[in-house]
């Protein structure tokens, strides 16, 4: 059985590296990008099954990344993971096509359940 490719996009390097390590133990294949631009560049090589995307990042923020992913790869499911969002952000991200909106700090089990629910 092929592992699910999960692209983790977050500018907090230590957080995303730890998250990648934890989900790799759960039979998922983590891919890591530390910026929105890096994530979009990666997607020219490999299309992940699910993207876990931070909303607030320097440079290109999560909403812009989500917008670009929707244009180029509408079939890829995107879960927003943020430490700074509110209800308005959640509604906006859902309107833009996000399939999940989770708050940091994240319970790994909730994240894994959400990934498993939305993967193609």
C-alpha positions in Angstrom: 0.0 0.0 0.0 1.4 3.4 -1.0 2.0 5.9 1.8 0.0 9.0 1.7 2.1 12.1 0.7 1.4 14.9 3.2 3.0 18.3 2.4 3.6 20.2 5.6 4.0 24.0 5.0 5.1 26.1 8.0 7.8 28.7 8.6 8.4 27.4 12.1 11.1 25.0 11.2 11.3 23.1 14.6 7.5 22.7 14.7 7.2 21.4 11.1 10.2 19.0 11.5 8.8 17.5 14.7 5.4 17.2 13.1 7.0 15.4 10.0 8.8 13.0 12.3 5.6 12.2 14.2 3.4 11.6 11.1 6.1 9.5 9.5 5.7 7.0 12.4 2.0 6.7 11.3 2.6 5.4 7.9 2.3 8.8 6.2 5.1 10.2 4.0 5.8 13.8 5.1 7.2 16.4 2.7 8.3 19.6 4.3 8.4 23.2 3.0 9.3 26.2 5.1 7.5 28.8 3.0 4.6 29.1 0.6 7.0 29.7 -2.3 9.0 26.6 -1.4 5.7 24.6 -1.3 4.6 25.7 -4.7 8.1 24.9 -6.2 7.9 21.4 -4.7 4.5 20.9 -6.3 6.1 21.2 -9.7 7.9 17.9 -8.9 5.4 16.0 -6.8 1.7 16.4 -6.1 0.9 15.6 -2.5 -2.3 13.8 -1.4 -2.9 16.3 1.4 -1.4 19.7 2.3 -1.2 20.9 5.9 -0.7 24.7 5.5 0.1 27.4 8.0 -2.0 30.5 7.6 0.3 33.2 8.9 3.8 33.1 7.3 6.2 35.8 6.2 6.2 36.6 2.5 3.5 34.6 0.9 0.8 33.8 3.5 -1.4 30.7 3.6 -4.4 32.3 1.9 -2.3 33.2 -1.1 -0.7 29.7 -1.2 -4.2 28.1 -1.0 -5.4 30.3 -3.8 -2.6 29.2 -6.1 -3.0 25.6 -5.2 -6.7 25.8 -6.0 -5.8 27.3 -9.4 -3.2 24.7 -10.3 -4.3 21.6 -8.4 -7.9 21.9 -7.4 -8.0 18.1 -6.6 -5.5 18.4 -3.7 -7.1 18.7 -0.2 -5.7 21.5 2.0 -6.0 21.6 5.8 -5.2 25.0 7.4 -3.3 24.7 10.7 -2.8 28.0 12.5 -2.0 29.5 15.9 -3.4 32.9 15.1 -6.7 32.4 13.2 -10.2 33.2 14.3 -13.7 32.2 13.1 -13.6 34.7 10.2 -10.3 33.2 9.0 -11.9 29.7 9.2 -14.9 30.8 7.1 -12.7 32.5 4.6 -10.4 29.5 4.2 -13.4 27.2 3.8 -14.9 29.5 1.1 -11.5 29.4 -0.6 -11.6 25.6 -0.6 -9.8 24.4 2.5 -11.2 21.1 3.7 -10.1 21.5 7.3 -9.2 24.3 9.8 -7.3 23.3 12.9 -5.7 25.4 15.7 -2.2 25.1 17.1 -1.1 23.6 19.3 -2.5 20.6 17.5 -3.4 17.2 19.0 -1.6 14.8 16.7 -4.5 12.4 16.8 -6.9 15.1 15.6 -4.6 16.0 12.8 -4.1 12.4 11.7 -7.9 11.8 11.8 -8.4 14.9 9.6 -5.7 13.8 7.1 -7.2 10.3 6.9 -10.7 11.7 6.4 -9.7 14.1 3.5 -7.0 12.2 1.7 -7.9 11.3 -1.9 
